[in-house]
Amino acid sequence: MTDLIPPEATQIVLVLFLSFLLGLEREGRKATAGHYIFGGVRTFPLIGLLGFAVAHAVNGAVAGVAAGLAVVGAFLLVSYLHKLRTSEDAGVTTEITGLFTYVLGALVHAGALWIAATLVVVAMLLLELKVFLESLTERISSEEIVTFTKFLLLTVVILPVVPDRAFTAFQLNPYKTWLVVVAVSGISYASYLLLRATHSRGGIPLAALLGGAYSSTLITVVLARRAAREARPNLFAGSILLASGVMYVRLAILLAVFNAALAAILAPPFLALAALALVAGAFWIRRRDAGDRVEREYQARNPLELRAAFLFAAVFVAALVATHLTLRFLGTAGVYALAVVMGTTDVDPFILGLAQSGGAATSLGVAAGGIIVAAAANNVAKGAYAFSFADRATGVRALAALLALAAAGLVPLLLVR
C-alpha cells in the first residue's frame, strides 16, 4: 500500500501541517490586534506550499528558490506598507513569518525535515512568548547584557583561537591556561547570577553559600565587616563557615574538570570537609542570637571584567612557573611552603596550576599535598580576616571554626604518598 503513495506526499503533508501552525498563531494574533495584519490559517499554508512547489519545479536550484522568495517578499512588502499607512502600531513580525514559511517549504523539499520541524517549534515559541520576551528589556539591565557578552567573549571567541600546544621548558599551554580562566569565571558567573536573582531572599546564609562559590575569601571579608555592625555572632560565624564549606565543593569540581586522577584522590576528603563545614555552620546558625532578622546587603561584583580575566591568567602562569622552579630547587618541602604563601591570597591559580601539572611535571602525591596545604592555609587566612574585621565575639568564633577546619583539612595529607 505504501508503494502507491509518492514520497513527496509525506513532504506536502508536513509542509501543510507546519505552515498551518504558523498561520493559526498569526490568526489568533489578528483577532486581538485591532488593526490590519497580513495572512492567517489559509494564507500561510499556501505560502508554505508555494515554497515547496517552486523548489520542486526548479529541482532545488538555489537561484530558482531565491527568485520565488523575492516574489513573495515583494507581496509582503506591499502588505507592510499598507500596514504602515493604516496603523500606528505596525510591526514586521507577520511579514517575516511569511518569508520563513516560504523557506520552510523549500527546506522540506530538500529533505531537511528535522530542521524544518525544529525551526517551526522555535518560531512558535518566539511568537507566543511576545509579551514575556519584550518584558525582559525591563527586567534585564544593559549592564547584565554586557556581562553576558563578556562571558561569550571569554568562551566562544577567545578560547577556540588560543593555540593548544606547550611552549617553553615549563610546558605552558595557552589553551589550557585560558580554559582554566573560563572554568573559574563560569563558576563565579553562575554564583553571581544566583546572587543577583535571589536579591535579598535567603538572608545571610544564602549569601554565604552563593558567595562561597564566587569567592570564599571575599565573602568572608564582607560578612566580617557586616558583623562588626550587628550583634549576631552565631549567624555570621556560622555563615562564614558555610562559605568555606562551599569552597571545598568548588575545588572538587574544578579538580574533576582538569585532573581526574587528582580528583580521585582529593574529591572524597574535600567533599567530606565540605559536609563537615556545612553541617557545623548550619548548626551554629540555628543557635539564634538576640535581635531582629538581618537582611542581605552584599551584591557580588561582576566577575567577568576582562582585566580581571587576563590578570588571573597571568597569576596562574606565574604560579605554574613558581611551582616548577620550587619543586626543582627546593623539593616537596618548598612546594608546601609556596602553598602556604599562596593560600593567604587567591588560592585558585596555585591549585589549578598543580592540577594542570599533577601527574606530569609534578607527581600526583606532591600536587595533592600542595593543594591540601593551600586550602588549609586559605582557611587560616580567612580566620585571620574574620578576626580582624568582625566584632570580637564573631571574630573569635569564626577564627576558632576556620582553624579547626584547617586542621581537619590537613588530615588528608596522611593519605597522600
N, C-alpha and C positions, 0 to 999 in steps of 0.2 A: 504493500500500500504506500509506504514512504517513497518508493521509487517513482511513483506517479506525481509526487509533489516536487516542483522545481526548487533548487537550492535558494533561489532568490526570494521565494515565498516567505521563508523564515525571516530574511532580512527586511522585507517590506513590512511584515507584521511588527517587528521590533522597532523600526523607524516610526510606524504609526503609533505604537504604544508610547514610546519615549517622547515624541513630539506632542502627543495628546496630553501627557502630564504637564508639559510646559505650558500648553495652551490653557489647560484647566486652571493652573495657578494664575496666569495672566487674566483669565476671565473673572476669577474671584477678585482680583485687584481692580478690574474695570468696574465691577459692581459697587465698589466703595470709594472710588477715586473722586467722583463728582465732576469729572471733565473727560474730554476725549482721550481714549487710549486705543492704540492700534491692536487689532487681532484678537483671537480668542480660541475656543476649542475647535473651530473649523480651520481658521487661517494657519495656525502653527503646524498642524499635521500636514496641510497642503505644502507649506514651505519645506518641511522635512522630506516629504515625498518628492518634491521638486529637486532637492539636492541629490537624492538617491537616483532619480531618473536621469539627471544631467550627467552624474558620474558614470552611470551605466551606458549612456549614449556615447560618451567620449572615451569609454573604456578606461576610466580612471585617470585620464590625462590631466595634469595639474592646470595647464593653460585653459582647458575647457571648463573645469570646475571653477577656476578663478573668474572666468568670464560670466558664468552663471551667478556667482556671488556678487559680482559688480552690478548685474541687472537687479537682483534682489535688493542690494544696498541702495540703488537709486530709488526704488519704490519706497523703501523705509525712510530715506531722506525726505521724500515728499511728505510722508506721514509726519515726520518730526517737525518739519517746517510748519505744517498745518497746526500741530500741537502748540508750537511757539506762539502762533497768532491767536489762538483761542484760549490759552491757559497761562496763568501766571506761575503755576507750579508744574513746569514741564521738565520731566526727567528723560533720560535716554535709555533707561534700563530695558524697556519693552523692545525698542528697536535693536539693541544689542542682542537681546534674547532671540529675535527673529533671525539675525545673522548666524547666531550659534545654532539654531535649529536647522538651517540650510547645511552648515558644515557637518552637523550630526548625521544627516542623510548620506553625505559623502563618506564619512568615517565608517558607517555600517556597510556601505558598498565595498569599501576596501578591506573588510573583514575584521576591523578593529572593534569587535562587539563589546569586549570588556571595557575598553577605553570609553566608548560611547556611553555605555550604561553608567559608568563611574562619573563621567563629566556631568551627566544629567542629574544624578543624585546630588553632586556638589552644587550645581546650579540651582536646584530646587531649595537646598538649604540656604544659599545666599539670598534667594528671592524671598523665602518665607521668614527669614530672620532679619528683615529690613530694619524694624524698629530697634531690635537688640543691638545690631551692628552699628547703627547710627548713634545709639546712646553711648557706645564705647568712647566716642570722642569727648564726652563729658566726664567719663569715669577714669580714663587713662590720660595722664598728662603728657605733654610733649617731652618732658624730661624722661619719663618711663620709656617712651618710644625710642629716644636717643640711646638710652641704656641698653635696650634690647638690640638695637642696631650695632652697638659696640660689641655685644656678645657674638652676634653673627660675624662681625669683622674678625674677631679673635679666632672663631671656629671655622667657618666655611670659606673665608677669604684668605687669611694668613696661613693657617695650618697646612692646607694642601700644597702650597708652593714652597714650603720650607724644605730644604734638602734632607733626605733621610739616610745619612751616612756619617760615619765617625770622622772627626778631624783632630789633629794634634796627638801628642803622646798620651793625653788624658782621655782619649776616646770620647770627645764631646760630640754629641749628636744633636744638631739644631732641631730636628723634627721631634725627638723625644723630649727635648727641653721645652719646646713650645706646647707639646702635648701635656706636660706637667702643668704649665700655666693654664691651659684650657680646663683641665680637670679640677684644679683648685678653684679657678674662677667660676666654674659651673656649679660646684657645691656651694660656694659663697653666694652666688647669684640666686640659687634656689632658696637658700635661707633668707636672703634679702627680700625676695618676693613674698615669702610667707610672713615675714615681719611686717611688710607693708600691707599685706592683705588682711592680717588679723588686727591691725591698728592697736587699740587698747584692750582687746579681748584677751582673756587668759592671764592677765596680770603679770607680775614679776616672774613667776616660774616659767611661763611660756616664753617670755622674752629671753630668759636664761637658756632654755632648751634650744631655741632657734639661733640665738646669738652664739651658742657654743659651736654650732655647725659653721657659723660665719667666721668667728674668731673668739676662742675661749679667753684669750688674754685680754682682748679689747673689752669683751662683755664683763670680765672680772673688774677691770678698772672702772667701767661705767657704773656697775652695781655698787662697788665700794664707795664711790663718790656720792651716789644717791643715798646709801646707807648712812652717811655722815649727817644727812638732813632728816633722817627718820629714826625713830626709836623702835626698830623691828629687827633685832639681831638674828633671831631664828629664821625669819623669812629670807633675809639677804644672805646669810651664811649658807643656808641650805640651797638657795638658788645658785650661788657661786659654785657650790659642789656639783650641782646638776650640769652646769656648763662644762666643767672638767670631765664629767662622765661622757658627755656628748663628744668631747674631743677624742676620746679613745675609739668611739664608734667611727668617727670621721677618719682617723688614722687607719683603722682596719679596712675601711672601704678603699682608701687610696692605695694601700698595700696590695689589696686584691686586684686592683686595676693594673698596677705597674710591676708587681713581682709576686707571682703566685706561690713560689717557694717560700719567700719571707712571710707571706700571709698565712701559709700553713703553719708556720712556727709561732707567729705573733697574734694572729686573729683570735684564737681561743682565749689566751690570757687577757688580751686587750678588751674583748667583749665581757669577760668576767669582771675586770676592773670597772668597765662602764656600768655594768649591772650593780656592782657594789656602790659606786658613787651615786647612781640614780636612786637606788633604794634608800641609801642613807640620807641623801639630800631631801627626798620626798618625806621621809620620816621626820626630819628636822623641821621642815616647813609646816608639818601638821602640828607641831608644838607651837600653838598660836601665841603671838605676842599681844600685848595690850595695845589697843588703838584701832582706828578705822582701817578699812581696806586701802591698800596702797595701789594706785593706778600706775600703769606703764607710762614712761616718758621716752624711753630710748627708741630712736629710729636709726637703723643702720645707714651708714653712708654707702653711696654707690660703689660696689666692689669692682666695677669694670672700667675704671679710669685707665686709659691706655698707658699713661705714665707709670701707674702702679703695676700694670702687667709687665712692662719692659723692665721695671726695677726688680720685680720678683724673678724674672728670668735671669737678670744679672746676678742677683744674690744666689740663685740656685746654682749657676755655673761656678761662682766663686766658692760656694760650699763644696761643690763636687771636686774642684781642684784642690781646695784645702784638705779635704778628706784624703785624696790620693797622696798628697805630699806628707801629711801627718802619718799616714799608715806606712809610707816608705821610710821615713826618717825616725819616727817615734814609736811605731808599732801600735799594738792594740790599746795600750795604756794612753797613748796620745790621742787616739780616736775617741776614747771615753772622755778624756779631758776636753776635747773640742766639743763633744756632745753636751757637756755641762755648760760651756760658754754659749753655744748656740741655743740651748734650751731656755736661756734667760731672755731671748728676743723672740723672733719669729721662727718657730721650730719646723715649719713645713718645708722650707728649702733644704735644710740639712737632712731631714728624714727622707724626703723624696730623692735626694741625691744618693743616699745609701740604698734606697730601693732600686734606683737605676743601676748602681754598680754592684749590688749584692749578688754573689754567685759568679761574678765575672772578675772585675778588678779588685773587689773586696770579697772576702769569704762570707758565706751566709751567717756564720756564727758571729763574726765581728760586726757585720751590718746589723744583725738583730740586736746585739748588745748595745751598739751605739744608739739605735732607735729607742730602746728601753730607757737608757740613761737620759737621753734628750727629753723624752716625755716626762720622766720623773723630775728632771731639773726645771722643766717648764711649770710643773705644779708647784715646786718650791718658789719659783719666781712669782707666780700668781698669788701665792700665800703672802709673800712679802708686799706685793702691791696692795692686796686687800688690807693688810695690817697698817700700811702707810696711809691709805686714802680713806678708809672707813672710820666710823666711830670705834671706840675701844672695844666695846662688847662684841660688835660684829667682826672687827679685825682679829680679835683673839680666837673666836670660834672658827672663822674662815682659815686662818693660819694653821690652827691645830688640825682641821679637817684635811687641808691640802697637804700638810706634812705627812699625815697618816696615809693619804692616797699615794704620795710619792714613795713612801717606804714600801707600801704594798706593791707599787708599780715596779720596784726593783727585784721583787721575788722571782719573776720570770728569768732573771739572769742565771739562776741556779739550773735552769733547764737548757740554757744556750751553751753549745760546745763550739 
